[in-house]
Amino acid sequence: MLKLFRDDRKVAGIIAIAGLLGLLLANTIADFAHQIEGLHYISELALALFFFMIGLELKTEMTHGVFAKKSALLVPGLAAVLGALVPAGLYFLVTRDDPIASSGWAIPMATDATFAIAVFALFGSRMPNGSRQFLLALAIVDDLFAIAVIAIFLRTDVMTALLVTGSALLGMLVPNRFTDRVMKPLIPINNAIVLPLYAFCALAIQLDTNVVAVVGSTVGFAVLLRVVGKTAGISLGAYLGSKFVKDPLPFSTYFRISVLGGIGFTVAFFVNDLVFAKQEEFHKQAIVASLVAGLVSAGLAAITLRAGKK
């Protein structure tokens, strides 16, 4: 049973089902979103485990993983940073005339590692050696960058700052000899309870708008631009970084993987809850746009990852 919650594809499926269930119940049961406000608050607190595991994973990769050789950090590091800055910049350009709407600039920054790796596992069999390692490294730096943005730039309260930054730092402080032993029992808890619960609560919104209206809205369109922004930013960052390392992957490989960057759920929803907590319409638009962007990116990634010779 525990193996089920260690398989990227199955975990992504469980999280997706939980989110769809929340969406279904919110649109069939009157006032459902308000009935589970307490559960939503609990799910946000439970994300401390998610951020703690990000810290643990980063510590593991820096000691005996993809970042053990520090030069290996350059390409995915630049790819992650530019992959976050470009969609944030596009968002701000679109929403700059509205101070409230523009405060959501951090929503399209982060890539959802669980879903991105799951899509890669399904369609990436033709990709060259080193591709998965690049994606994993990209996702880790991406998450770390998102944590820094939340802690430094977003106007969060003390509890949220401790939840995000404190949990991740705590994970990074675990001694090397204990990281694997600490992480092993926490993975199924995170994958089976924390992430599905948060997806369930985050998507428990009443959809009194349609996709066309969202695309036409300022916030919705700005979030949807993450499909283009993440692809362009990751590709550019990887290209620049590859100029300084020996035997980099082909640019076409970086580009094909960059499409996965448009998939953004957990951290995007968390940032959305922070910045648009009092703007219900903007909150809904950002949720729907993030879902559409994720689906579009997953579809495009399936095509690009399968392209080329095996």
C-alpha positions in Angstrom: 0.0 0.0 0.0 2.8 2.4 0.9 4.3 1.9 -2.6 1.2 3.5 -4.0 2.1 6.8 -2.4 5.7 6.7 -3.6 4.8 6.5 -7.3 4.8 9.9 -8.9 2.0 9.1 -11.4 -0.3 7.6 -8.9 0.3 10.3 -6.4 -0.6 13.0 -9.1 -3.7 11.0 -9.8 -4.8 10.9 -6.1 -4.2 14.7 -5.7 -6.2 15.4 -9.0 -9.1 13.2 -7.8 -9.1 15.0 -4.4 -9.1 18.4 -6.1 -11.9 17.4 -8.5 -14.0 16.0 -5.5 -13.7 19.3 -3.7 -14.7 21.2 -6.9 -17.7 18.9 -7.4 -18.9 19.1 -3.8 -18.6 22.9 -3.8 -20.8 23.2 -6.8 -23.4 20.7 -5.7 -23.8 21.4 -1.9 -24.9 24.9 -0.9 -22.4 26.9 1.0 -19.9 24.0 1.1 -16.8 26.2 0.9 -17.9 28.0 4.0 -18.7 24.8 5.8 -15.1 23.6 5.4 -13.3 26.8 6.3 -11.9 25.2 9.4 -10.6 22.2 7.4 -9.0 24.6 4.8 -7.1 26.3 7.6 -5.9 22.9 8.9 -4.8 22.0 5.4 -2.7 25.1 5.2 -1.1 24.4 8.5 -0.4 20.8 7.3 1.5 22.2 4.4 4.3 22.7 6.9 5.2 19.1 6.3 5.3 19.7 2.5 7.7 22.6 3.0 9.7 20.6 5.5 10.2 17.9 3.0 11.3 20.4 0.4 14.1 21.4 2.8 14.9 17.7 3.4 15.0 17.0 -0.3 17.3 20.0 -1.0 19.6 18.8 1.8 19.7 15.3 0.4 20.4 16.4 -3.2 23.1 18.8 -2.0 25.0 16.1 -0.1 24.7 13.0 -2.2 22.3 13.8 -5.0 22.0 16.0 -8.2 23.7 19.0 -6.4 26.5 17.1 -4.8 28.7 18.5 -7.6 28.0 22.2 -7.2 28.6 23.0 -10.9 25.5 20.9 -11.6 23.4 23.6 -9.9 24.2 26.2 -12.6 21.9 25.1 -15.4 18.8 24.2 -13.5 19.4 27.1 -11.1 19.4 29.7 -13.9 16.5 27.9 -15.6 14.4 27.9 -12.3 15.1 31.6 -11.6 14.4 32.9 -15.1 11.5 30.4 -15.3 10.0 32.2 -12.3 10.9 35.8 -13.2 9.6 35.8 -16.8 6.0 34.7 -16.0 5.9 37.0 -12.9 7.0 39.8 -15.2 4.4 39.0 -17.8 1.7 38.9 -15.1 2.8 42.3 -13.8 2.8 43.9 -17.2 -0.8 42.7 -17.9 -2.1 43.8 -14.5 0.0 46.8 -13.7 -2.9 49.3 -14.0 -4.7 47.5 -11.2 -2.8 47.6 -7.9 -4.9 44.8 -6.3 -4.7 42.5 -9.3 -1.0 43.1 -9.8 -0.3 41.9 -6.2 -0.8 38.4 -7.5 2.4 38.5 -9.6 3.9 35.5 -7.6 1.0 33.1 -8.5 2.5 31.9 -11.9 6.0 31.5 -10.6 6.2 28.0 -9.2 6.2 24.6 -11.0 4.3 21.7 -9.4 7.0 19.1 -9.0 4.7 16.2 -8.3 2.6 16.7 -11.5 5.6 17.7 -13.7 7.5 14.6 -12.8 4.4 12.5 -13.2 3.8 13.8 -16.7 7.5 13.2 -17.5 7.2 9.6 -16.2 4.3 9.0 -18.5 5.7 10.5 -21.7 9.4 11.0 -21.2 10.7 7.6 -22.3 12.3 9.1 -25.4 14.2 11.7 -23.5 18.0 11.4 -23.3 19.9 10.4 -20.1 20.1 13.3 -17.6 16.7 14.7 -18.5 14.9 13.6 -15.4 17.8 14.8 -13.2 17.6 18.2 -14.8 13.8 18.3 -14.2 14.2 17.2 -10.6 16.9 19.8 -10.0 14.8 22.5 -11.7 11.8 21.6 -9.5 13.8 21.7 -6.3 15.4 25.1 -7.0 12.0 26.3 -8.2 10.4 25.4 -4.9 13.2 27.0 -2.9 12.8 30.2 -4.9 9.1 30.2 -4.3 9.6 29.8 -0.6 12.0 32.8 -0.6 9.5 34.9 -2.5 6.7 34.1 -0.1 8.8 34.8 2.9 10.4 38.0 1.6 8.1 39.8 -0.8 4.5 38.7 0.0 2.9 40.5 2.9 2.4 37.4 5.0 1.6 37.2 8.7 4.1 35.7 11.2 2.4 32.3 11.2 2.6 32.0 7.4 6.3 33.1 7.4 7.1 30.5 10.1 5.1 27.9 8.2 6.9 28.3 4.9 10.4 29.5 5.8 10.7 27.8 9.2 9.6 24.4 7.9 11.9 24.4 4.9 14.9 25.6 7.0 14.2 23.0 9.6 14.3 20.3 7.0 17.7 21.6 5.7 19.1 21.5 9.3 18.5 17.8 9.7 21.9 16.0 9.9 23.0 14.2 6.7 22.9 10.8 8.4 19.3 11.2 9.3 17.7 12.7 6.2 16.8 9.5 4.5 15.4 7.9 7.7 13.3 11.0 8.4 12.0 11.4 4.9 11.1 7.7 4.3 8.0 7.6 6.7 7.0 11.2 5.8 6.7 10.7 2.0 3.4 8.6 2.2 1.9 11.0 4.8 2.7 14.0 2.6 1.5 12.3 -0.6 -1.6 10.5 0.8 -2.9 13.1 3.3 -1.3 16.6 3.1 -1.3 17.3 -0.6 -4.7 15.6 -1.4 -6.3 17.4 1.6 -4.9 20.8 0.4 -6.0 20.2 -3.2 -9.5 19.2 -1.9 -9.9 22.4 0.1 -8.2 24.8 -2.4 -10.5 23.7 -5.2 -13.6 23.7 -3.1 -14.9 26.9 -4.9 -18.2 27.6 -6.5 -17.7 28.2 -10.2 -20.2 30.9 -11.1 -18.0 31.9 -14.0 -16.9 30.1 -17.2 -13.5 29.5 -18.8 -14.1 32.1 -21.5 -14.9 34.8 -18.9 -11.7 33.8 -17.0 -9.5 34.0 -20.2 -11.0 37.5 -20.8 -10.3 38.7 -17.3 -7.1 40.5 -16.4 -6.0 38.2 -13.7 -7.1 35.0 -15.6 -5.2 36.0 -18.7 -2.1 37.1 -16.7 -2.0 33.7 -15.0 -2.6 31.8 -18.3 0.5 33.5 -19.7 2.5 31.2 -17.4 2.4 28.6 -20.2 4.5 30.9 -22.4 6.4 32.6 -19.6 7.6 29.4 -17.9 8.7 27.8 -21.2 10.6 30.9 -22.3 12.2 31.6 -19.0 13.3 28.0 -18.3 14.6 27.6 -21.9 16.6 30.9 -21.7 18.0 30.1 -18.3 19.1 26.6 -19.3 20.6 28.0 -22.5 22.7 30.6 -20.7 23.8 28.1 -18.0 24.8 25.5 -20.6 27.4 27.9 -22.0 29.4 27.5 -18.8 29.3 23.8 -18.2 30.9 20.8 -19.8 28.8 18.4 -21.9 25.4 20.1 -21.4 22.1 18.5 -22.7 21.0 19.6 -26.1 19.0 22.8 -26.1 16.0 20.9 -27.6 15.9 18.8 -24.5 15.8 21.8 -22.2 13.0 23.3 -24.3 10.9 20.1 -24.2 11.3 19.9 -20.5 10.5 23.6 -20.0 6.9 23.1 -21.2 6.3 21.2 -17.9 7.0 24.4 -16.1 3.5 25.6 -17.0 2.0 23.1 -14.6 1.5 24.9 -11.3 -0.9 23.9 -8.6 0.0 23.5 -4.9 2.3 26.6 -4.4 0.3 28.6 -6.9 -2.9 27.9 -4.9 -1.1 28.7 -1.7 0.1 32.1 -3.0 -3.4 32.8 -4.3 -4.9 32.1 -0.9 -2.4 34.6 0.6 -2.7 37.5 -1.9 -6.4 37.3 -2.9 -7.9 36.1 0.5 -10.3 39.1 0.4 -10.8 39.4 -3.4 -13.1 36.4 -4.1 -13.5 37.1 -7.8 -9.7 37.4 -8.4 -9.2 34.3 -6.3 -11.6 32.3 -8.5 -10.1 33.6 -11.7 -6.6 32.7 -10.6 -7.7 29.1 -9.6 -9.5 28.4 -12.8 -6.6 30.0 -14.9 -4.0 27.9 -13.0 -6.0 24.7 -13.8 -6.4 25.6 -17.5 -2.7 26.5 -17.7 -1.8 23.2 -16.1 -3.9 21.1 -18.4 -2.6 23.0 -21.5 1.0 22.6 -20.4 0.5 18.9 -19.6 -1.0 18.3 -23.1 1.8 20.3 -24.8 4.4 18.4 -22.7 3.0 15.1 -23.7 3.5 16.1 -27.4 7.0 17.6 -27.0 8.4 14.8 -24.7 7.3 12.2 -27.2 8.8 14.0 -30.1 12.2 12.9 -31.5 14.1 9.7 -31.6 14.1 7.3 -28.7 
